[in-house]
């Protein structure tokens, strides 16, 4: 994640084609709602795709643990990154400038590494900590 490159529409994985966040939204939303999401900006969608691909690469072997197909797992990661970015921004009006700054800063190796660690910990907390706690006997 030290260098960000523009994602292609599809990134080929071993057993399926990874769809972009926008492509997944097109399948799940009506055109009116989808059009309103364009206000989130290109940086936001780029970050969701880039960061979810990074997480998927690190955790794709966990799909069996979560009882999801790779496609479902990738979609869940996209939803997580979407929520994570929105929570990182101080407000909805700060989301666009936050995503612009984040995208620019991710080109810096030291920042990228620190952010990668933060995202990774948030991911583990979200997908695994609550799951483990929910399965522990009372």
Secondary structure, DSSP 8 states (H G I E B T S, - for coil): --S-----SEEE-SSSEEE-HHHHHHHHS-HHHHHHHGGG-HHHHHHHHHHHHHHHHHHGGGHHHHT--HHHHHHHHHHHHHHHHHHHSSSGGGHHHHHHHHHHHTTSHHHHHHHHHHHHHHHHIIIIIHHHHHHS--
